[in-house]
């Protein structure tokens, strides 16, 4: 009789029927993800595991355990200072990626922003890696290279393909599985350089509390989670925005009002060149500029640089007006 594979235990925990199944503990999630990262599972086991967890929906304990296991596999340079961790795993299809201008504006104002994300897993979307390339901005191909970009520009982006090849291949399974996997949630929470401040964007509102609880378990001092436009970290200025935060182990929430009374008409085409033109002041876009300013404002308050919504928005507006229009990103 063939001996049971060690990973079968974790599939059984998740899939033993309505009465017999349960979620993984933090320790079990850590062990299971360690086996996945070490390529100690069969492809059929990986698919079963991912889809069982997807149907159940990942818990904070499972996310925290998986993140800890993945971080053990990353080759992260030591002693690197990062102020703000920013994940970008959704891509955009209805609006331009205004959040990129938000991060570059923060970088120009002295904040060291590390962004990580994935690209190409869903057709018809604009992804950060490709947009940065179109803007003539470099992307890192290793975490070591990312540190050099941080020193030079106060901003660095790395695609998951170069940060964790194993995770990248799992995310790329989406066309075969027909569903996003829990890795999309887990990767967002990696915070490889252990930044004190973390921004999170999600598409499904129900995931906000899960990110908060996982953030506390992972000892992230300060974090803000929003239902971002398209699932990215981007405030939609046409709608109220609920910001659910973590500050030193305590969860809180605050609703930011819409920035406009009437919604804007969505453009039919997305031209990345418009981002540069608007940054340079050659064009104007009321919606886009408000999205940039509104996203920066939420970030400033999360980082403790503003005491109120009004103050945060005023600071963000001033930063936008004073930006170096001749250079994207850091003015250094």
C-alpha positions as CSV (number, residue, x, y, z in Angstrom):
1,X,0.0,0.0,0.0
2,X,1.4,3.4,-1.0
3,X,2.4,5.6,2.0
4,X,0.5,8.8,2.4
5,X,2.3,12.0,1.2
6,X,3.1,14.3,4.1
7,X,1.2,17.2,2.5
8,X,-2.0,15.2,2.3
9,X,-2.7,16.1,5.9
10,X,-3.2,19.7,5.1
11,X,-5.5,19.0,2.2
12,X,-7.6,16.7,4.4
13,X,-7.9,19.4,7.1
14,X,-9.4,21.8,4.5
15,X,-11.5,19.3,2.6
16,X,-13.0,16.8,5.0
17,X,-16.6,17.7,4.4
18,X,-18.9,20.3,6.0
19,X,-18.6,18.9,9.4
20,X,-15.1,17.5,9.4
21,X,-13.1,20.3,7.7
22,X,-11.7,23.3,9.4
23,X,-9.2,26.1,8.7
24,X,-5.5,25.7,9.3
25,X,-3.8,27.0,12.4
26,X,-1.0,29.6,12.0
27,X,1.5,26.8,12.6
28,X,-0.1,24.5,10.1
29,X,-0.3,27.2,7.5
30,X,3.4,27.9,8.0
31,X,4.3,24.3,7.6
32,X,2.1,23.8,4.5
33,X,3.5,27.0,2.8
34,X,7.0,26.0,3.7
35,X,6.5,22.7,1.9
36,X,5.0,24.6,-1.1
37,X,7.9,27.0,-1.3
38,X,10.4,24.2,-1.0
39,X,8.7,22.4,-3.9
40,X,7.8,19.4,-1.7
41,X,4.3,19.0,-3.0
42,X,2.9,17.5,-6.2
43,X,1.1,19.7,-8.7
44,X,-2.2,18.0,-8.0
45,X,-1.8,18.6,-4.3
46,X,-1.0,22.3,-4.9
47,X,-4.1,22.8,-7.0
48,X,-6.4,21.0,-4.5
49,X,-4.9,23.0,-1.6
50,X,-5.3,26.4,-3.3
51,X,-8.9,25.8,-4.4
52,X,-10.0,24.4,-1.1
53,X,-8.6,27.4,0.7
54,X,-10.1,29.7,-2.0
55,X,-13.6,28.2,-1.5
56,X,-13.3,28.5,2.3
57,X,-11.6,31.9,2.1
58,X,-8.3,32.4,3.8
59,X,-8.2,33.3,7.5
60,X,-5.9,35.8,9.2
61,X,-4.1,32.9,10.9
62,X,-3.5,31.2,7.5
63,X,-2.3,34.4,5.9
64,X,0.1,35.2,8.8
65,X,1.5,31.7,8.8
66,X,2.0,31.6,5.1
67,X,3.6,35.0,5.0
68,X,6.1,34.0,7.6
69,X,7.0,30.9,5.7
70,X,7.4,32.8,2.4
71,X,9.6,35.5,4.0
72,X,12.0,32.8,5.2
73,X,12.6,31.9,1.5
74,X,13.2,35.5,0.3
75,X,16.7,36.8,-0.1
76,X,16.2,40.2,1.6
77,X,19.3,42.5,2.0
78,X,19.7,43.4,5.7
79,X,19.7,46.9,7.1
80,X,17.6,48.5,4.3
81,X,15.4,51.4,5.4
82,X,11.9,51.4,3.8
83,X,9.3,53.9,5.0
84,X,6.3,52.6,3.1
85,X,5.4,49.1,1.7
86,X,3.0,49.3,-1.2
87,X,1.5,46.2,-2.9
88,X,0.2,46.2,-6.5
89,X,-1.3,42.9,-7.6
90,X,-4.6,43.7,-9.2
91,X,-3.9,45.8,-12.3
92,X,-6.2,48.4,-13.8
93,X,-8.8,48.3,-16.6
94,X,-11.4,51.0,-15.9
95,X,-9.1,53.9,-14.9
96,X,-5.5,54.7,-15.4
97,X,-3.1,53.7,-12.6
98,X,-3.2,57.0,-10.8
99,X,-1.7,55.3,-7.7
100,X,1.7,55.3,-9.5
101,X,1.7,59.1,-9.5
102,X,0.8,58.9,-5.8
103,X,3.8,56.8,-4.9
104,X,6.1,58.9,-7.0
105,X,4.8,62.1,-5.3
106,X,5.5,60.5,-1.9
107,X,9.0,59.6,-3.0
108,X,9.6,63.1,-4.2
109,X,8.7,64.3,-0.7
110,X,11.4,62.2,0.9
111,X,9.5,58.9,1.7
112,X,11.2,55.7,0.7
113,X,8.5,53.6,-1.0
114,X,9.0,50.0,-1.9
115,X,6.4,48.5,-4.2
116,X,5.9,44.9,-5.1
117,X,3.3,43.3,-7.4
118,X,2.4,40.8,-10.1
119,X,1.6,41.3,-13.8
120,X,0.0,39.6,-16.7
121,X,-2.1,37.1,-14.8
122,X,-5.4,38.6,-16.0
123,X,-6.0,39.7,-19.6
124,X,-7.0,43.2,-20.4
125,X,-5.4,45.0,-17.5
126,X,-2.6,47.5,-17.1
127,X,0.0,46.4,-14.6
128,X,2.6,48.4,-12.7
129,X,5.6,46.8,-14.2
130,X,4.5,47.6,-17.8
131,X,3.3,51.1,-16.9
132,X,6.6,52.0,-15.2
133,X,8.5,50.8,-18.3
134,X,6.3,52.9,-20.5
135,X,7.1,55.9,-18.3
136,X,10.8,55.2,-18.7
137,X,11.2,54.3,-15.0
138,X,13.4,51.3,-14.0
139,X,12.1,48.2,-12.3
140,X,14.2,46.0,-10.1
141,X,15.1,42.4,-11.0
142,X,16.2,41.5,-7.5
143,X,15.7,42.7,-4.0
144,X,19.3,43.8,-4.0
145,X,18.7,45.9,-7.1
146,X,15.6,47.3,-5.4
147,X,17.8,48.7,-2.6
148,X,19.9,50.6,-5.1
149,X,16.8,52.1,-6.8
150,X,15.5,53.1,-3.3
151,X,18.8,54.9,-2.6
152,X,18.7,56.7,-6.0
153,X,15.0,57.5,-6.4
154,X,13.3,56.9,-3.0
155,X,11.1,54.4,-5.0
156,X,11.6,50.9,-6.2
157,X,9.3,48.3,-7.8
158,X,9.9,44.6,-8.2
159,X,7.7,42.1,-9.9
160,X,6.9,38.9,-8.0
161,X,8.6,37.0,-10.8
162,X,11.9,38.4,-9.6
163,X,11.1,38.5,-5.8
164,X,9.8,34.9,-5.5
165,X,9.8,32.7,-8.6
166,X,7.8,30.1,-6.8
167,X,5.0,32.4,-5.9
168,X,5.0,33.9,-9.4
169,X,4.4,30.5,-10.9
170,X,1.5,29.9,-8.5
171,X,-0.2,33.2,-9.4
172,X,0.2,32.3,-13.1
173,X,-2.0,29.3,-12.5
174,X,-5.1,31.5,-12.5
175,X,-6.0,30.8,-16.2
176,X,-5.8,27.1,-15.5
177,X,-7.8,27.2,-12.2
178,X,-10.3,29.8,-13.3
179,X,-10.0,31.6,-10.0
180,X,-7.6,33.7,-8.1
181,X,-5.8,31.8,-5.4
182,X,-5.0,32.8,-1.8
183,X,-1.6,33.7,-2.9
184,X,-3.0,37.0,-4.2
185,X,-3.9,37.9,-0.6
186,X,-0.8,36.5,0.9
187,X,1.6,38.2,-1.5
188,X,0.1,41.6,-0.6
189,X,1.0,41.1,3.0
190,X,4.7,40.2,2.5
191,X,6.3,43.5,3.4
192,X,9.7,42.1,2.7
193,X,11.7,45.0,4.2
194,X,9.5,45.1,7.4
195,X,8.4,48.7,6.8
196,X,6.6,50.3,9.7
197,X,3.9,51.7,7.4
198,X,1.9,49.5,5.0
199,X,-0.8,50.4,2.5
200,X,-3.2,47.7,1.3
201,X,-5.7,47.8,-1.5
202,X,-8.4,45.1,-2.0
203,X,-11.3,44.6,-4.3
204,X,-13.8,42.7,-2.1
205,X,-14.7,44.7,1.0
206,X,-15.0,41.6,3.2
207,X,-11.2,41.2,3.0
208,X,-10.4,44.4,4.8
209,X,-10.8,43.0,8.4
210,X,-8.8,39.9,7.5
211,X,-5.9,42.1,6.4
212,X,-6.2,44.1,9.6
213,X,-6.1,41.0,11.8
214,X,-3.2,39.4,9.8
215,X,-1.3,42.7,10.1
216,X,-1.6,42.6,13.8
217,X,-0.4,39.0,13.9
218,X,2.6,39.9,11.7
219,X,3.5,42.9,14.0
220,X,3.0,45.5,11.4
221,X,2.9,48.8,13.4
222,X,0.8,50.8,11.0
223,X,-1.4,49.8,8.1
224,X,-4.3,51.1,6.1
225,X,-6.6,48.9,4.0
226,X,-9.0,50.4,1.4
227,X,-11.3,49.0,-1.3
228,X,-9.2,50.6,-4.0
229,X,-10.3,51.3,-7.5
230,X,-9.9,48.1,-9.4
231,X,-8.4,46.4,-6.3
232,X,-5.3,48.6,-6.3
233,X,-4.3,51.1,-3.6
234,X,-6.1,54.0,-5.1
235,X,-8.9,56.1,-3.7
236,X,-11.9,56.7,-6.0
237,X,-12.6,60.4,-5.5
238,X,-16.2,59.9,-6.7
239,X,-17.2,57.6,-3.8
240,X,-16.9,57.5,-0.1
241,X,-13.9,55.5,1.1
242,X,-13.8,53.4,4.2
243,X,-10.3,53.2,5.6
244,X,-9.7,50.4,8.0
245,X,-6.4,50.8,9.9
246,X,-4.0,49.2,12.3
247,X,-2.0,51.2,14.7
248,X,0.2,49.5,17.3
249,X,-2.0,46.4,17.6
250,X,-5.3,48.3,17.6
251,X,-7.8,48.3,14.8
252,X,-9.9,51.3,13.8
253,X,-11.9,52.6,10.8
254,X,-12.8,56.0,9.3
255,X,-15.0,56.9,6.4
256,X,-13.6,59.5,4.0
257,X,-16.3,61.3,2.1
258,X,-16.4,61.5,-1.7
259,X,-14.4,64.4,-3.1
260,X,-17.0,65.3,-5.7
261,X,-20.8,65.5,-5.6
262,X,-21.3,64.1,-9.1
263,X,-19.4,61.1,-10.6
264,X,-17.2,61.6,-13.6
265,X,-17.7,59.9,-16.9
266,X,-15.2,57.1,-17.5
267,X,-12.9,57.4,-20.5
268,X,-13.2,54.7,-23.1
269,X,-9.4,54.5,-23.7
270,X,-6.5,54.4,-21.2
271,X,-3.4,56.2,-22.5
272,X,-0.4,55.8,-20.2
273,X,1.2,58.9,-21.8
274,X,-1.5,60.9,-20.1
275,X,0.1,60.2,-16.7
276,X,3.3,62.0,-17.8
277,X,1.4,64.9,-19.4
278,X,-0.7,65.4,-16.3
279,X,2.4,65.2,-14.0
280,X,4.1,67.8,-16.2
281,X,1.1,70.0,-16.1
282,X,0.6,69.8,-19.9
283,X,-2.9,68.3,-19.4
284,X,-5.4,68.3,-16.6
285,X,-7.7,65.6,-15.4
286,X,-10.0,66.4,-12.5
287,X,-10.7,62.8,-11.6
288,X,-7.1,61.6,-11.9
289,X,-5.5,64.5,-10.0
290,X,-8.1,64.0,-7.2
291,X,-7.3,60.2,-7.2
292,X,-3.6,61.0,-6.7
293,X,-4.2,63.6,-4.0
294,X,-6.8,61.5,-2.2
295,X,-4.6,58.5,-2.2
296,X,-1.7,60.4,-0.9
297,X,-3.9,62.0,1.8
298,X,-4.9,58.6,3.2
299,X,-1.3,57.6,3.2
300,X,-0.2,60.7,5.1
301,X,-2.8,60.2,7.8
302,X,-1.9,56.5,8.1
303,X,1.8,57.6,8.6
304,X,0.8,60.0,11.3
305,X,1.7,63.1,9.3
306,X,-1.8,64.6,9.5
307,X,-4.4,64.7,12.3
308,X,-7.5,64.9,10.2
309,X,-9.0,64.2,6.8
310,X,-9.0,67.9,6.0
311,X,-5.4,68.4,7.0
312,X,-4.2,65.3,5.1
313,X,-6.0,66.5,1.9
314,X,-4.5,70.0,2.3
315,X,-1.0,68.6,2.7
316,X,-1.5,66.2,-0.3
317,X,-2.8,69.1,-2.4
318,X,0.2,71.2,-1.5
319,X,2.6,68.4,-2.4
320,X,0.9,68.0,-5.8
321,X,1.1,71.8,-6.5
322,X,4.8,71.9,-5.5
323,X,5.9,68.7,-7.3
324,X,8.9,68.8,-9.6
325,X,7.1,68.7,-12.9
326,X,10.2,68.0,-14.9
327,X,11.0,64.8,-13.1
328,X,8.8,61.8,-12.1
329,X,9.5,60.6,-8.6
330,X,12.4,61.7,-6.4
331,X,13.8,65.1,-6.9
332,X,17.1,63.9,-5.4
